[in-house]
């Protein structure tokens, strides 16, 4: 019997590649133009039709953690604490 490894990252990436409309590329410079308030609103309320709302699933602290993480994608120095 052959053993197969399960790679959830592959499934997520493969699934994301097939979404219509495709997800935003959060590593692009235009992300830095949006305020933290913009990101907070979008995460909380969603952006139809592409992004669901997470306001009922995430705490305020978790939403701010997501915002802080997104900021590191366009500014790696933030991830290093610089």
Helices and strands as residue ranges (DSSP letters): H 8-17, G 29-33, H 36-45, H 60-74, H 76-79
